[in-house]
């Protein structure tokens, strides 16, 4: 009677000592972990220092402007800054004060705050990517947000409040994009809170496709989540 054939793999596994199996498994796990860690480190597109530097600069400009003090003007952009372009629309502006001799401090650039959220300055693009038509954060998005959380943990920013803005491109209906922008901004906020950022330091808002970054409303760069410093 012919004996059944035993494959090479089965024979090898039969004679492999238990210690060697454990060593091979441990080595495989370690190499996989190192590769994953390296990939995650490479995914970060900005550092915590970049975040800290950006918001410290805005905070310094709003609280201690170079060349003089500023008065807070609440009204339209034309009312607060008569010489500004009319196309800039209604805004709240932090404008240069007039000195005792009647001269305006021209070297202090005006900072503009959103009339609803009081957020000032250029938004910091969090470079958060999502799965298609969803608010699920991608792995690379989580890496970036960890850097953001570290950046705003700086002692000089410990009392600062930030607006998390969700934006979409122009593809799809207005109600759909509004809801999607809100869901994505909320996803970012909830993840930051899970990292230890105080919920009271974050305001979440969605703008849908109403505030494109570039003129072509369908351009992918309009799909973004930004953070802005709230005027204190």
ZAMARGU-4260 file (C-alpha; in steps of 0.2 Angstrom, whole numbers, plus 5000, padded with zeros to 4 digits):
<rodrens>
0) 5000/5000/5000 | 5007/5017/4995 | 5010/5029/5009 | 5002/5046/5007 | 5013/5060/5002
5) 5018/5073/5014 | 5021/5091/5007 | 5037/5100/5010 | 5028/5114/5020 | 5020/5101/5032
10) 5036/5092/5035 | 5045/5108/5038 | 5033/5114/5051 | 5033/5097/5059 | 5051/5097/5062
15) 5052/5116/5067 | 5056/5118/5085 | 5043/5128/5095 | 5056/5141/5100 | 5060/5145/5082
20) 5042/5147/5078 | 5040/5160/5092 | 5056/5169/5087 | 5050/5170/5069 | 5033/5176/5074
25) 5041/5190/5085 | 5053/5195/5071 | 5039/5196/5059 | 5028/5207/5071 | 5043/5218/5075
30) 5047/5222/5057 | 5028/5225/5053 | 5027/5237/5068 | 5043/5246/5062 | 5036/5248/5044
35) 5019/5254/5051 | 5027/5267/5062 | 5039/5273/5048 | 5024/5275/5037 | 5014/5285/5050
40) 5029/5296/5053 | 5030/5300/5034 | 5011/5304/5033 | 5012/5320/5044 | 5012/5335/5032
45) 5016/5348/5045 | 5023/5348/5063 | 5017/5353/5080 | 5030/5367/5079 | 5022/5373/5062
50) 5005/5374/5071 | 5011/5383/5086 | 5021/5396/5076 | 5006/5400/5065 | 4994/5403/5079
55) 5007/5412/5090 | 5010/5424/5076 | 4991/5428/5074 | 4989/5430/5093 | 5004/5442/5094
60) 4997/5452/5080 | 4980/5453/5088 | 4985/5457/5105 | 5002/5466/5103 | 5002/5474/5086
65) 5019/5482/5081 | 5018/5501/5079 | 5003/5505/5090 | 4987/5499/5097 | 4971/5494/5089
70) 4953/5498/5092 | 4940/5485/5088 | 4927/5491/5076 | 4910/5481/5074 | 4902/5484/5058
75) 4904/5481/5039 | 4921/5482/5031 | 4916/5498/5023 | 4911/5506/5040 | 4927/5500/5048
80) 4939/5503/5034 | 4932/5515/5022 | 4947/5513/5010 | 4945/5494/5008 | 4939/5486/4993
85) 4920/5485/4992 | 4921/5467/4986 | 4928/5461/5003 | 4910/5461/5010 | 4904/5464/5028
90) 4916/5459/5041 | 4922/5463/5058 | 4939/5472/5058 | 4952/5476/5070 | 4958/5492/5064
95) 4973/5504/5067 | 4969/5517/5080 | 4972/5535/5077 | 4986/5543/5087 | 4985/5559/5097
100) 4991/5570/5082 | 4977/5563/5071 | 4988/5552/5061 | 4983/5534/5058 | 4995/5520/5062
105) 4998/5513/5044 | 5011/5500/5049 | 4998/5490/5059 | 4990/5478/5046 | 4971/5476/5050
110) 4966/5459/5056 | 4948/5453/5050 | 4937/5443/5061 | 4922/5433/5055 | 4906/5442/5062
115) 4898/5425/5067 | 4913/5415/5075 | 4925/5430/5079 | 4939/5419/5070 | 4953/5429/5064
120) 4967/5428/5051 | 4971/5415/5038 | 4965/5398/5042 | 4977/5384/5046 | 4973/5370/5033
125) 4973/5354/5043 | 4975/5344/5027 | 4962/5331/5033 | 4957/5318/5020 | 4941/5308/5021
130) 4934/5293/5013 | 4924/5297/4998 | 4907/5305/5002 | 4910/5301/5021 | 4916/5310/5037
135) 4927/5295/5041 | 4945/5301/5045 | 4959/5293/5035 | 4974/5286/5044 | 4985/5301/5037
140) 4972/5313/5043 | 4974/5306/5061 | 4992/5308/5060 | 4990/5327/5055 | 4978/5330/5069
145) 4989/5323/5082 | 5002/5336/5077 | 4989/5349/5077 | 4984/5344/5095 | 5002/5344/5101
150) 5004/5362/5093 | 4989/5370/5102 | 4995/5362/5118 | 5009/5375/5119 | 5008/5385/5135
155) 5006/5401/5126 | 4991/5395/5117 | 4983/5386/5133 | 4968/5398/5134 | 4966/5400/5115
160) 4950/5395/5107 | 4949/5388/5089 | 4936/5387/5076 | 4936/5371/5066 | 4928/5375/5049
165) 4922/5362/5036 | 4921/5366/5018 | 4917/5356/5002 | 4918/5359/4983 | 4904/5363/4972
170) 4899/5346/4967 | 4882/5341/4973 | 4867/5350/4981 | 4869/5364/4993 | 4860/5354/5007
175) 4871/5339/5004 | 4887/5348/5005 | 4881/5358/5020 | 4878/5342/5030 | 4894/5334/5024
180) 4904/5349/5029 | 4896/5349/5046 | 4899/5331/5048 | 4917/5332/5043 | 4921/5347/5055
185) 4912/5337/5069 | 4923/5322/5065 | 4939/5332/5067 | 4933/5340/5083 | 4928/5324/5091
190) 4945/5316/5086 | 4954/5331/5094 | 4944/5329/5110 | 4949/5311/5111 | 4967/5317/5110
195) 4964/5328/5126 | 4960/5344/5118 | 4947/5353/5129 | 4930/5353/5120 | 4927/5371/5127
200) 4942/5376/5116 | 4934/5371/5100 | 4920/5378/5090 | 4913/5368/5075 | 4905/5375/5060
205) 4901/5369/5042 | 4900/5381/5027 | 4897/5368/5013 | 4902/5375/4997 | 4898/5393/5001
210) 4917/5398/5004 | 4928/5391/4991 | 4946/5393/4993 | 4949/5395/4974 | 4938/5402/4960
215) 4934/5386/4952 | 4921/5379/4965 | 4923/5361/4959 | 4942/5362/4962 | 4947/5348/4975
220) 4957/5361/4985 | 4940/5368/4991 | 4937/5351/5000 | 4946/5356/5016 | 4945/5358/5035
225) 4953/5373/5042 | 4956/5380/5060 | 4956/5398/5065 | 4960/5407/5081 | 4946/5416/5089
230) 4948/5434/5094 | 4949/5436/5112
</rodrens>
